[in-house]
Amino acid sequence: MKVLITGTSQGIGKAIAELFLARGHKVIGIDRQCKTVDHPEYTHFKCDVRDREHLPRIDGVEILINNAGTQNEDDIDVNLKALIHITEKYGCQERIRSILNIGSASAHTGAEFPEYCASKGGVLAYTKNVAMRVAKYGATCNSLDPGGVLTPLNECVINAPDLWDKIMKETPLRRWATPEEIAEWAYFLTVTNTFCTGQSILVDGGESINYNFVWKD
């Protein structure tokens, strides 16, 4: 399938891109950083998802994965407004088969930075809206809402022993997910799944049970 993924230069997005490529799909990435995925079936566009005027022309997207996001840095513009524009531009069309928005457990708990929670909460509502509109194409739209993931964006707490100990006490499984684990969920929800739609799937090791957010001052 023809798969478009935003935010593919590191972390979850890179892991998702590499998994789809390994399973024989054609992947197109959009990221404001340079290409880091090396595969003959991968095409990279260096572009900020907020830059509507310079987004590339990509026709016939079959799977769209909105992964690009930020934390405490223009969160609503990047995590919500740009996600909406990307979806309307590439996802809401007759070739689409699945749309997946990478949300956050914080959308369910509110336990993080205010604008980040608001942006991810908006993603949950928008996911349901899109699910209703793409159903006529036989397509699904869901959000995948991780808790803590071992990515570069989280290194400031991963590498702080005192904070990390507090975080682990808030996480029943006593660990965070790897990007590769989240990628498997993304693959399941967009390729294997053909019926679940309009849903927000929490994959957080149980941390949302506790609702306490630990971060660096």
C-alpha positions in Angstrom: 0.0 0.0 0.0 1.0 3.7 -0.4 1.6 4.9 3.1 2.1 8.6 4.2 3.6 9.1 7.6 4.4 12.5 9.2 7.3 12.9 11.6 9.5 10.0 10.3 13.0 11.2 11.3 13.1 9.8 14.8 11.2 8.0 17.5 7.8 6.5 16.9 7.4 7.8 13.3 10.8 6.4 12.2 9.9 3.0 13.8 6.5 3.0 12.0 8.1 3.8 8.7 10.7 1.1 9.0 8.1 -1.5 10.0 5.9 -0.7 7.0 8.9 -0.8 4.6 10.0 -4.2 6.1 6.5 -5.5 5.3 6.6 -4.5 1.7 4.8 -1.2 1.6 5.7 2.0 -0.1 6.3 4.8 2.4 6.4 8.6 2.0 7.6 10.7 4.9 7.1 14.3 5.8 9.4 15.8 8.5 11.0 19.1 9.2 14.3 17.3 9.8 16.5 15.5 7.2 15.9 12.0 6.0 17.1 9.2 8.4 15.2 6.2 6.9 17.3 4.4 4.3 15.2 2.2 2.0 14.6 2.1 -1.8 10.8 2.3 -1.3 11.0 5.3 1.0 10.5 8.9 -0.2 11.3 11.8 2.1 10.0 15.4 2.0 11.7 17.9 4.3 8.8 20.2 5.2 7.1 21.5 8.4 3.6 20.1 8.6 2.4 23.6 9.5 3.7 25.0 6.2 0.5 24.6 4.1 2.0 26.4 1.0 4.9 24.0 0.6 3.4 20.7 1.4 4.2 18.2 -1.4 1.6 16.9 -3.9 1.0 13.3 -3.1 -1.9 11.5 -4.8 -3.6 8.2 -3.9 -2.6 7.8 -0.3 -4.1 4.6 1.0 -2.9 4.8 4.6 -2.2 8.1 6.4 -0.5 8.1 9.8 -0.4 11.5 11.5 2.6 11.1 13.8 4.3 14.5 13.7 4.0 16.2 17.0 5.7 18.4 19.6 5.6 18.9 23.4 5.4 22.3 24.9 6.3 24.0 21.6 3.3 25.4 19.6 1.4 22.2 20.5 -2.0 23.2 19.2 -0.6 24.4 15.9 1.5 21.3 15.3 -0.4 18.5 17.1 -3.9 19.6 16.1 -4.2 22.3 13.4 -1.5 20.8 11.2 -2.9 17.3 11.7 -6.3 18.5 10.6 -4.9 20.1 7.5 -2.8 17.0 6.6 -5.8 14.8 7.0 -8.1 17.0 4.9 -5.4 17.3 2.2 -4.3 13.6 1.9 -6.7 11.5 3.9 -10.2 12.4 3.0 -10.4 11.0 -0.5 -11.7 7.9 -2.2 -8.4 5.9 -2.3 -8.0 6.1 1.5 -8.3 2.8 3.4 -7.1 3.8 6.9 -6.2 6.9 8.9 -4.4 6.8 12.2 -3.7 9.7 14.5 -1.0 9.4 17.1 -2.6 10.9 20.2 -1.5 10.6 23.8 -2.7 9.1 27.1 -2.6 12.7 28.3 -5.7 13.4 26.2 -7.6 11.0 28.5 -6.1 12.1 31.8 -5.2 15.8 31.4 -2.0 15.1 33.3 0.6 17.1 31.3 1.3 20.5 29.9 -2.0 22.5 29.3 -1.7 23.1 25.6 -0.4 19.6 25.0 -3.4 18.0 26.7 -5.7 20.4 24.8 -4.1 19.6 21.4 -4.3 15.8 22.0 -7.8 16.0 23.3 -8.8 17.8 20.1 -7.3 14.9 18.2 -9.6 12.5 19.9 -12.7 14.5 18.9 -11.4 15.0 15.3 -10.7 11.3 15.0 -14.4 10.6 15.5 -15.4 13.3 13.0 -13.1 11.8 10.3 -14.2 8.3 11.0 -17.8 9.3 10.1 -16.7 11.0 6.9 -14.4 8.3 5.5 -16.7 5.5 6.3 -18.3 6.0 2.9 -15.0 4.8 1.4 -14.9 1.7 3.6 -12.0 3.3 5.5 -11.3 3.4 9.2 -9.9 6.2 11.4 -8.7 5.7 14.9 -6.2 7.3 17.3 -3.4 5.4 19.0 -2.7 7.0 22.4 0.6 6.0 23.9 1.8 6.7 27.4 5.5 6.9 28.0 7.7 5.9 25.0 11.5 5.6 24.9 12.1 8.4 22.3 14.6 11.3 22.1 11.9 13.8 23.1 11.7 12.1 26.5 15.4 11.8 27.3 15.3 14.7 29.8 13.4 12.4 32.2 14.7 9.0 31.0 18.2 10.2 31.9 17.2 11.7 35.3 17.3 8.9 37.9 15.2 10.5 40.5 12.4 11.5 38.0 12.6 8.1 36.3 12.1 6.3 39.6 9.0 8.4 40.3 7.7 7.8 36.8 8.2 4.0 37.1 6.2 4.1 40.4 3.3 5.6 38.4 3.5 3.0 35.6 2.0 -0.4 36.7 4.2 -2.4 34.2 7.2 -0.6 35.5 8.6 0.3 32.0 7.9 2.5 29.0 7.1 1.2 25.5 9.7 1.1 22.8 9.0 2.9 19.5 8.9 -0.6 17.9 6.1 -1.7 20.1 4.0 1.3 19.2 4.8 0.7 15.5 3.3 -2.8 15.8 0.1 -1.2 17.2 0.1 1.3 14.3 0.4 -1.5 11.8 -2.4 -3.5 13.4 -4.8 -0.6 13.5 -4.2 0.4 9.8 -3.6 -2.9 8.0 -5.0 -5.8 10.0 -8.0 -3.9 11.4 -10.8 -3.2 8.9 -13.8 -2.7 11.3 -12.8 -0.8 14.4 -13.2 2.9 13.7 -13.7 6.2 15.6 -11.9 4.8 18.6 -9.0 6.0 20.8 -6.8 3.1 21.8 -4.8 3.6 25.0 -1.4 1.9 25.0 0.2 3.2 28.2 1.4 0.3 30.4 -1.4 1.3 32.8 -0.1 4.7 33.6 -3.5 6.4 33.0 -4.9 4.5 35.9 -2.8 6.7 38.3 -3.3 10.1 36.5 -0.1 11.7 38.0 2.3 13.4 35.6 6.0 13.6 36.5 8.3 15.9 34.6 11.4 18.0 34.9 10.9 21.5 36.4 
